[in-house]
């Protein structure tokens, strides 16, 4: 079965991410292309790559790029493909500080932003700002 591939233009349009931003994320290694575009060729993303762009775009609404890099680097060091599975929760504590938690496949959560990411800690949550789940391409892309 052939892998579904999407052009960066299609992904940008469907996710609302500016094309140049998407290309920068690919160049910086935040997102991995399924097929790297060479002179005159399109850069293509898989369905998994599409999901990763959608999640990264949503997380970017709440967190700085530096915070996202820290979280992704931690997950990669733990052997995880950071955005390909699980959901994320952005929470705010009583002081107004934001934290990012990854909800893993078994329902456990990993803290991703503190000085000791991955360490189990309990903290009072003032507000759950957003639960961020994967998005799949619209049916129109597969036509």
C-alpha positions as a Python dict, from the first residue, in 0.01 Angstrom:
ca = {
    (1, 'X'): (0, 0, 0),
    (2, 'X'): (141, 338, -101),
    (3, 'X'): (200, 597, 169),
    (4, 'X'): (-22, 905, 147),
    (5, 'X'): (195, 1210, 85),
    (6, 'X'): (105, 1576, 102),
    (7, 'X'): (284, 1877, -42),
    (8, 'X'): (399, 2143, 200),
    (9, 'X'): (157, 2382, 30),
    (10, 'X'): (-136, 2147, 104),
    (11, 'X'): (-26, 2104, 467),
    (12, 'X'): (18, 2480, 511),
    (13, 'X'): (-330, 2550, 373),
    (14, 'X'): (-501, 2280, 582),
    (15, 'X'): (-327, 2363, 911),
    (16, 'X'): (-318, 2742, 878),
    (17, 'X'): (61, 2747, 919),
    (18, 'X'): (239, 2994, 692),
    (19, 'X'): (431, 2814, 420),
    (20, 'X'): (763, 2979, 515),
    (21, 'X'): (712, 2884, 883),
    (22, 'X'): (649, 2524, 783),
    (23, 'X'): (963, 2516, 571),
    (24, 'X'): (1165, 2666, 857),
    (25, 'X'): (1033, 2396, 1095),
    (26, 'X'): (1145, 2131, 845),
    (27, 'X'): (1486, 2295, 797),
    (28, 'X'): (1536, 2318, 1175),
    (29, 'X'): (1440, 1954, 1228),
    (30, 'X'): (1121, 2017, 1424),
    (31, 'X'): (925, 1834, 1153),
    (32, 'X'): (1064, 1557, 935),
    (33, 'X'): (975, 1548, 568),
    (34, 'X'): (890, 1214, 407),
    (35, 'X'): (1058, 1333, 85),
    (36, 'X'): (1303, 1623, 91),
    (37, 'X'): (1248, 1860, -197),
    (38, 'X'): (1551, 1916, -414),
    (39, 'X'): (1592, 2171, -688),
    (40, 'X'): (1260, 2185, -871),
    (41, 'X'): (1093, 1918, -656),
    (42, 'X'): (828, 1944, -386),
    (43, 'X'): (896, 1863, -22),
    (44, 'X'): (638, 1605, 83),
    (45, 'X'): (501, 1511, 424),
    (46, 'X'): (339, 1189, 536),
    (47, 'X'): (9, 1170, 724),
    (48, 'X'): (218, 1147, 1042),
    (49, 'X'): (406, 1462, 937),
    (50, 'X'): (75, 1636, 873),
    (51, 'X'): (-37, 1547, 1228),
    (52, 'X'): (290, 1675, 1372),
    (53, 'X'): (253, 2012, 1195),
    (54, 'X'): (-104, 2050, 1324),
    (55, 'X'): (2, 1973, 1682),
    (56, 'X'): (307, 2198, 1668),
    (57, 'X'): (96, 2484, 1531),
    (58, 'X'): (-157, 2447, 1813),
    (59, 'X'): (114, 2421, 2081),
    (60, 'X'): (278, 2733, 1936),
    (61, 'X'): (-32, 2932, 2034),
    (62, 'X'): (54, 2871, 2401),
    (63, 'X'): (430, 2816, 2420),
    (64, 'X'): (747, 2975, 2288),
    (65, 'X'): (955, 2802, 2024),
    (66, 'X'): (1231, 2764, 2284),
    (67, 'X'): (991, 2580, 2518),
    (68, 'X'): (877, 2355, 2233),
    (69, 'X'): (1237, 2272, 2140),
    (70, 'X'): (1308, 2182, 2504),
    (71, 'X'): (1004, 1952, 2515),
    (72, 'X'): (1080, 1787, 2180),
    (73, 'X'): (1449, 1739, 2267),
    (74, 'X'): (1355, 1574, 2597),
    (75, 'X'): (1113, 1335, 2424),
    (76, 'X'): (1370, 1246, 2158),
    (77, 'X'): (1627, 1172, 2430),
    (78, 'X'): (1374, 933, 2585),
    (79, 'X'): (1337, 750, 2252),
    (80, 'X'): (998, 895, 2164),
    (81, 'X'): (895, 1035, 1830),
    (82, 'X'): (774, 1354, 1997),
    (83, 'X'): (458, 1442, 1810),
    (84, 'X'): (357, 1120, 1637),
    (85, 'X'): (152, 972, 1922),
    (86, 'X'): (-25, 1078, 2235),
    (87, 'X'): (-200, 1402, 2313),
    (88, 'X'): (-77, 1711, 2492),
    (89, 'X'): (-225, 1927, 2765),
    (90, 'X'): (-123, 2285, 2836),
    (91, 'X'): (-196, 2379, 3197),
    (92, 'X'): (-153, 2695, 3397),
    (93, 'X'): (-70, 2689, 3767),
    (94, 'X'): (-184, 2934, 4030),
    (95, 'X'): (110, 3166, 3954),
    (96, 'X'): (11, 3177, 3588),
    (97, 'X'): (307, 2968, 3468),
    (98, 'X'): (233, 2728, 3186),
    (99, 'X'): (337, 2365, 3173),
    (100, 'X'): (317, 2113, 2894),
    (101, 'X'): (216, 1755, 2966),
    (102, 'X'): (218, 1469, 2718),
    (103, 'X'): (-56, 1211, 2762),
    (104, 'X'): (100, 881, 2661),
    (105, 'X'): (-74, 577, 2514),
    (106, 'X'): (-136, 418, 2856),
    (107, 'X'): (-290, 737, 2996),
    (108, 'X'): (14, 845, 3198),
    (109, 'X'): (135, 1203, 3170),
    (110, 'X'): (490, 1332, 3136),
    (111, 'X'): (586, 1688, 3238),
    (112, 'X'): (798, 1835, 2957),
    (113, 'X'): (904, 2187, 3056),
    (114, 'X'): (1038, 2203, 3411),
    (115, 'X'): (1405, 2199, 3512),
    (116, 'X'): (1382, 1822, 3543),
    (117, 'X'): (1149, 1716, 3261),
    (118, 'X'): (995, 1374, 3300),
    (119, 'X'): (1016, 1387, 3678),
    (120, 'X'): (692, 1305, 3853),
    (121, 'X'): (564, 1603, 4044),
    (122, 'X'): (232, 1711, 4177),
    (123, 'X'): (127, 2070, 4139),
    (124, 'X'): (-199, 2255, 4175),
    (125, 'X'): (-350, 2330, 3836),
    (126, 'X'): (-535, 2656, 3808),
    (127, 'X'): (-657, 2607, 3455),
    (128, 'X'): (-630, 2351, 3177),
    (129, 'X'): (-586, 2579, 2881),
    (130, 'X'): (-608, 2327, 2601),
    (131, 'X'): (-596, 1957, 2524),
    (132, 'X'): (-422, 1925, 2191),
    (133, 'X'): (-493, 1619, 1982),
    (134, 'X'): (-376, 1511, 1641),
    (135, 'X'): (-550, 1635, 1333),
    (136, 'X'): (-583, 1434, 1017),
    (137, 'X'): (-590, 1579, 668),
    (138, 'X'): (-920, 1678, 520),
    (139, 'X'): (-1067, 1431, 275),
    (140, 'X'): (-1013, 1678, -7),
    (141, 'X'): (-635, 1626, 17),
    (142, 'X'): (-656, 1260, -79),
    (143, 'X'): (-837, 1332, -405),
}
